[in-house]
Amino acid sequence: MPDVCVDPLHFLVDRLCCRVYLDGGGNVRLGFSRRHGLEDMMTAQGIARSNAGVLRAQLRDGAGGSGSEEKPAIGGSVPPGSFCPLIP
């Protein structure tokens, strides 16, 4: 999993299909769909905890620096409220 070390935000969004955003307090939050399994959710949470500082900086830079609640991580990649399907 070398991609995780290089860019945790893109790994979470593109590979695990999570919604990653900052809440009102500036904390990194993850959004999952009903299709996500426990293993994927635990993996995503581990990555988010291990890379919280990097993710926070990426989200602030990518979200325009406001840190406001429920901003999507990457503009057009993951629209709010929708999730990409997991492919086994």
SULBEL-V565360 format. One record per residue. N is the residue number from 1. RES is the residue in one small letter. OMEGA is omega as a letter, one per 30 degrees, with the letter a starting at -180 (999 if undefined). D_CENTER is the distance of its C-alpha to the mean C-alpha in Angstrom with 2 decimals. Layout:
<<N/RES/OMEGA/D_CENTER> <N/RES/OMEGA/D_CENTER>>
This chain:
<<1/m/l/16.45> <2/p/l/17.10> <3/d/a/14.04> <4/v/a/11.91> <5/c/a/14.39> <6/v/a/14.51> <7/d/a/11.00> <8/p/a/8.17> <9/l/a/5.58> <10/h/l/7.65> <11/f/a/8.16> <12/l/a/4.95> <13/v/a/5.30> <14/d/a/9.03> <15/r/a/10.25> <16/l/l/8.66> <17/c/l/8.01> <18/c/l/5.21> <19/r/a/4.69> <20/v/a/2.64> <21/y/l/6.17> <22/l/l/9.23> <23/d/a/12.01> <24/g/l/15.63> <25/g/a/16.22> <26/g/l/13.62> <27/n/l/11.64> <28/v/l/7.92> <29/r/l/7.16> <30/l/l/5.46> <31/g/a/7.37> <32/f/l/9.43> <33/s/l/12.51> <34/r/a/15.90> <35/r/l/15.89> <36/h/l/13.46> <37/g/a/15.78> <38/l/a/16.01> <39/e/l/15.70> <40/d/l/12.32> <41/m/l/11.05> <42/m/l/12.90> <43/t/a/11.67> <44/a/l/7.94> <45/q/l/9.36> <46/g/l/11.63> <47/i/a/9.41> <48/a/l/7.58> <49/r/a/11.24> <50/s/a/12.78> <51/n/a/10.89> <52/a/a/10.44> <53/g/l/12.86> <54/v/l/11.58> <55/l/a/8.01> <56/r/l/10.09> <57/a/l/12.44> <58/q/a/10.31> <59/l/l/8.90> <60/r/l/12.54> <61/d/a/14.01> <62/g/a/12.08> <63/a/l/12.41> <64/g/l/16.07> <65/g/a/16.25> <66/s/a/16.87> <67/g/a/14.04> <68/s/a/15.05> <69/e/l/13.69> <70/e/l/11.37> <71/k/l/10.79> <72/p/a/8.48> <73/a/a/6.40> <74/i/a/8.94> <75/g/a/12.27> <76/g/a/13.61> <77/s/a/11.13> <78/v/l/9.54> <79/p/a/12.13> <80/p/l/11.83> <81/g/l/13.01> <82/s/a/12.99> <83/f/l/11.34> <84/c/a/12.64> <85/p/l/15.06> <86/l/l/14.93> <87/i/a/17.87> <88/p/999/19.74>>
